[in-house]
């Protein structure tokens, strides 16, 4: 399942990016993968992420991981601003 996530940041994109790479293995162990992450050209505190999860249960495990939530918040993620949008089953990658 593929998701679009938007979120506001309080410290800009760089600290969040560093946090992601420090915790990439944990995300993958929960059944998730980052496809894309970036901030807006005119606002480094507005971020969009495209992620893929193996299953709804993998997404739930990611969302319930309190330690990972705390790390994201420490990196500047304003968790209360998060909007998660599931993408349709017709979604595809450019090479598939």
C-alpha positions as CSV (number, residue, x, y, z in Angstrom):
1,X,0.0,0.0,0.0
2,X,1.3,3.4,-1.0
3,X,0.6,6.6,1.1
4,X,1.1,10.3,0.7
5,X,2.0,12.1,3.9
6,X,2.2,15.8,4.4
7,X,3.6,17.3,7.6
8,X,4.8,20.6,9.0
9,X,8.3,20.9,10.4
10,X,9.7,23.2,13.1
11,X,13.4,22.9,12.3
12,X,13.5,22.6,8.5
13,X,14.0,19.5,6.4
14,X,17.6,18.7,7.1
15,X,17.2,17.5,10.7
16,X,14.3,15.3,9.7
17,X,16.3,13.9,6.7
18,X,19.1,13.0,9.1
19,X,16.7,11.4,11.5
20,X,15.2,9.3,8.6
21,X,18.6,7.9,7.6
22,X,19.5,7.1,11.2
23,X,16.2,5.1,11.5
24,X,15.8,3.7,8.0
25,X,16.5,0.1,9.1
26,X,13.8,0.4,11.8
27,X,11.2,1.6,9.2
28,X,12.2,-1.3,7.0
29,X,11.9,-3.8,9.8
30,X,8.3,-2.6,10.4
31,X,7.5,-3.3,6.7
32,X,7.8,0.2,5.4
33,X,9.9,1.9,2.7
34,X,10.5,5.5,1.8
35,X,9.9,6.3,-1.9
36,X,10.3,10.1,-1.8
37,X,10.6,12.8,0.8
38,X,11.2,16.5,0.2
39,X,10.3,20.0,1.4
40,X,8.6,22.7,-0.6
41,X,11.0,25.0,-2.6
42,X,9.6,28.1,-0.9
43,X,9.1,26.6,2.6
44,X,11.6,24.2,4.1
45,X,9.1,23.6,7.0
46,X,6.5,22.0,4.7
47,X,7.2,18.4,3.8
48,X,5.7,15.7,1.6
49,X,6.5,12.0,1.8
50,X,5.5,9.0,-0.4
51,X,5.9,5.7,1.5
52,X,5.1,2.1,0.8
53,X,4.0,-0.4,3.4
54,X,3.7,-4.2,3.0
55,X,0.3,-4.2,4.6
56,X,-2.2,-2.2,6.8
57,X,-0.7,-4.0,9.8
58,X,2.8,-2.7,8.9
59,X,1.4,0.8,8.7
60,X,-0.3,0.3,12.1
61,X,3.0,-0.9,13.6
62,X,4.8,2.2,12.2
63,X,2.2,4.5,13.6
64,X,2.2,2.8,17.0
65,X,6.0,2.9,17.4
66,X,6.3,5.4,20.3
67,X,10.1,5.6,20.2
68,X,10.1,6.4,16.5
69,X,7.4,9.0,17.1
70,X,9.6,10.7,19.7
71,X,12.6,10.7,17.3
72,X,10.5,12.3,14.6
73,X,9.3,14.9,17.0
74,X,12.8,15.6,18.2
75,X,13.9,16.1,14.6
76,X,11.2,18.8,14.2
77,X,8.2,16.9,12.9
78,X,5.0,18.6,14.1
79,X,3.1,15.3,14.5
80,X,-0.3,16.9,15.0
81,X,-0.1,18.4,11.5
82,X,0.4,15.0,9.8
83,X,-2.1,14.2,7.0
84,X,-2.0,10.7,5.6
85,X,-3.7,9.9,2.3
86,X,-3.8,6.3,1.0
87,X,-3.2,6.2,-2.7
88,X,-5.4,4.1,-5.0
89,X,-4.8,0.5,-6.1
90,X,-4.1,1.9,-9.6
91,X,-0.9,3.7,-8.3
92,X,2.3,2.7,-10.1
93,X,6.0,3.5,-10.3
94,X,7.4,5.0,-13.5
95,X,9.3,1.7,-14.4
96,X,6.4,-0.7,-13.5
